[in-house]
């Protein structure tokens, strides 16, 4: 036969206090866990929001820059665009031509100075490299004296004196080999004898050539 004890058991104060502490501990654990979960969730959501906000601000800033650039762009009709392009091309061509006219005589003078310097050779292009073989490497340019150089358009004339016809011929060869001159020719060649017969005769010459621009 089963007996049921309906008599209440006595609980000592220490047991009652321990049960209360255990209950309080469980409640604290639950509250702490809930707080941590809420804090983690809140911080995670806040981090995502801040990140998205920065991205949005960055895109808005870029959009503002593009809008300001677009505001400065003017739609030019095709005819007006071609007109402006033609004007630019014309001005560019004019400036280039002026620069060439202003600079090439200077280069031509430097080239003549090089040709008439001892041990120097004219500026020769690669395509015309064989022309150097025709030049006299022992030629003494001090036998040639230039008295005048004139330039009209692309045509240049050189006046001077030389000790011999050979010197004039060698000078002409060097002008022909130079990249700065084309079609040099001896226009004049006159022999002047020394009146006192004490010095060598001189040959007055004029050479005409075309400068390469």
VOZAVEX-782440 format. One record per residue (C-alpha): x, y, z negated. Coordinates in steps of 0.001 Angstrom, whole numbers, padded with zeros to 6 digits, always signed. Example, Ala and Ser with C-alpha at 12.3 -4.5 7.8 and 13.67 -1.06 7.14 Angstrom:
VOZAVEX-782440
+012300-004500-007800 +013670-001060-007140 
This chain:
VOZAVEX-782440
+000000+000000+000000 +001356+003390+000979 +001571+006030-001681 +001674+009728-000956 +003322+011976-003484 +001221+015121-003654 +003155+016561-006523 +005144+019633-005504 +008874+019374-005848 +010693+021979-007783 +013160+024202-005858 +016068+025560-007771 +016961+029294-007451 +020220+028432-005715 +018423+026372-003077 +015882+029135-002513 +018620+031738-002152 +020515+029527+000319 +017415+029080+002439 +016889+032841+002516 +020518+033475+003527 +020264+030864+006270 +017092+032466+007599 +018685+035916+007548 +021754+034547+009359 +019648+032986+012088 +017736+036236+012543 +021010+038225+012742 +022414+035841+015335 +019270+036192+017442 +019310+039992+017163 +023022+040196+017987 +022663+037936+021012 +019688+039920+022239 +021552+043215+021782 +024601+041950+023644 +022465+040675+026501 +020608+043987+026734 +023861+045996+026608 +025493+043830+029306 +022425+044075+031524 +022235+047847+031031 +025927+048410+031778 +025777+046154+034843 +022781+048025+036222 +024410+051371+035462 +027663+050338+037199 +025792+049314+040344 +023791+052546+040315 +026924+054678+039931 +028664+052786+042743 +025691+053219+045068 +025459+056884+044132 +029125+057469+045045 +028660+055711+048390 +025554+057787+049109 +027373+061031+048228 +030274+060036+050493 +027972+059384+053435 +026120+062645+052820 +029422+064537+052804 +030471+062914+056103 +027079+063701+057585 +027463+067343+056572 +030845+067552+058310 +029398+066036+061492 +026462+068422+061422 +028793+071426+061118 +030865+070151+064048 +027770+069577+066156 +026582+073091+065378 +029778+074501+066938 +029470+072474+070139 +027759+074300+072975 +026143+072416+075791 +027690+073805+078980 +025946+073229+082313 +027892+071241+084909 +028312+074262+087210 +029608+076444+084389 +031914+073665+083219 +033430+073340+086727 +033855+077112+086940 +035738+077203+083636 +037870+074260+084724 +038764+075976+088011 +039690+079172+086168 +041917+077232+083783 +043616+075378+086652 +044218+078633+088515 +045722+080321+085459 +047872+077287+084685 +049171+077152+088265 +049945+080881+088239 +051803+080693+084932 +053778+077663+086133 +054759+079458+089341 +055838+082562+087416 +057921+080458+085040 +059631+078739+087963 +060368+082011+089729 +061714+083486+086513 +063863+080509+085544 +065144+079015+088805 +067419+081920+089834 +069067+081530+086434 +069604+077815+087024 +070864+078569+090517 +073458+080989+089129 +074523+078406+086558 +074816+075828+089324 +077003+078130+091428 +079144+078766+088364 +079499+075013+087857 +080472+074470+091502 +083152+077158+091289 +084636+075783+088036 +087773+073698+088096 +087086+069971+087691 +083289+070422+087820 +080845+068958+090311 +077363+070050+091378 +074246+068557+089844 +073538+065573+092090 +070322+063543+092089 +070530+059743+091902 +068970+059390+095348 +071809+061493+096767 +074657+059896+094792 +076660+059152+097949 +077084+062880+098554 +079665+063020+095778 +081943+060700+097738 +082228+063371+100432 +083546+065995+098003 +087226+066745+097522 +088026+065991+093871 +091305+067940+094183 +089722+071092+095563 +090789+074315+093843 +087688+076562+093547 +089800+079512+092405 +090485+080171+096099 +086876+081377+096478 +085656+084752+095187 +081948+085639+095188 +081129+089329+095499 +077327+089244+095762 +074350+086932+095347 +070861+087922+096513 +067586+086037+096304 +064416+086738+098269 +061616+084274+097746 +063343+080912+097824 +066158+082019+100097 +069501+082846+098517 +072560+084411+100151 +076116+084250+098827 +078747+086788+099924 +082394+086377+099143 +085968+085827+100235 +088040+082662+100559 +091653+081836+101297 +090816+079401+104107 +088014+077973+106213 +088478+074721+104338 +087483+076419+101070 +084295+077746+102659 +083523+074305+104082 +084024+072614+100697 +081788+075185+099004 +079079+074508+101585 +079370+070739+101013 +078911+071199+097290 +075859+073376+097789 +074426+070714+100099 +075034+067993+097506 +073465+070055+094713 +069920+069320+093562 +069246+073073+093375 +069946+073961+097015 +068798+072800+100439 +070076+073425+103972 +073109+075619+103193 +074698+077151+106298 +077590+079482+106997 +076054+082613+108502 +079215+084750+108730 +082923+084024+108714 +085444+086797+109457 +089203+086742+109040 +090843+089836+107560 +094599+090142+108008 +096746+091890+105445 +097824+095232+106947 +101204+095134+105287 +101770+091542+106385 +102930+090831+102840 +100029+088719+101673 +097888+085903+103015 +094847+086639+105111 +091339+086406+103641 +088130+085147+105161 +084940+087019+104401 +081876+084772+104467 +078149+084684+103908 +076323+081449+103125 +072547+081130+103184 +070609+078360+101425 +067168+077544+100076 +066689+077157+096331 +064685+074174+095143 +061856+075191+092799 
